[in-house]
Amino acid sequence: MGFLWALIVGGLIGWVASLIIGKDVPGGIIGNIVAGFIGSMIGQAIFGDLGPSIGGFAVIPAIIGAIILIFIVSLVLRSVNKK
């Protein structure tokens, strides 16, 4: 049950970050989950365990990290699509 909960929370974090930044995550639901997990790692490396924790994710750093990740991925995809 813990792994399923982490997948759900990771997906929600990726989804919220994509709503905030206004860009869709490539890969749909799987992309949201990946963005949530990787964003959580990025955010916790930068900000630590700031704020509430749900499903093993510190929510505020995870969302900020996912926003950073989605922004970087969108820049890379945009530059690749221009060529």
Secondary structure, 3 states (H helix, E strand, C coil): CHHHHHHHHHHHHHHHHHHHHCCCCCCHHHHHHHHHHHHHHHHHHHHCCCCCEECCEEHHHHHHHHHHHHHHHHHHHHHHHHC
